[in-house]
């Protein structure tokens, strides 16, 4: 994420000995990831869907996200790397700004991002925490409702839908 020069007190990539500050950051990130890797899974699946990454580059023989084994070395590294980017100031600022938008505004922005292959994910937040989803498509009924079709890494073999009401400015998701 940061490059060997910024992280290693000695060595390089494979034999890097992290500085104390880098070691502290690594330990904290690993501790935080123990609570779930959904953001990394959402980003990796979106990158594969958009053609930015290939499943076969992460795991030989894989052609789709469902083929990937999360414990395979390159797969786990990619999930961890993309999970960690949610703490970048630029990403954190964008997330904070999105939390202050009405759900229907988010739906239209997600639709644009999908069309432009901008690498968008959706974070849903609730009392017990949060969860990251990969949006696939946005449908509008011409009236009050939007449906954002999502890939949810907790339910990898079935597409789900996030329902948004323009009238009440609310969202609902069956798994939240």
Secondary structure by P-SEA (a helix, b strand, c coil): cccccccccccccccccccaaaaaaaaaaaaaacccaaaaaaaaaaaaaaccccccccccccccccccccccaaaaaaaaaaaaccccaaaaaaaaaaaaccaaaaaaaaaaaaaaccbbbbbbbccccbbbbbbcccccccccbbbbbbbbcccccbbbbbbbbccccccccccc
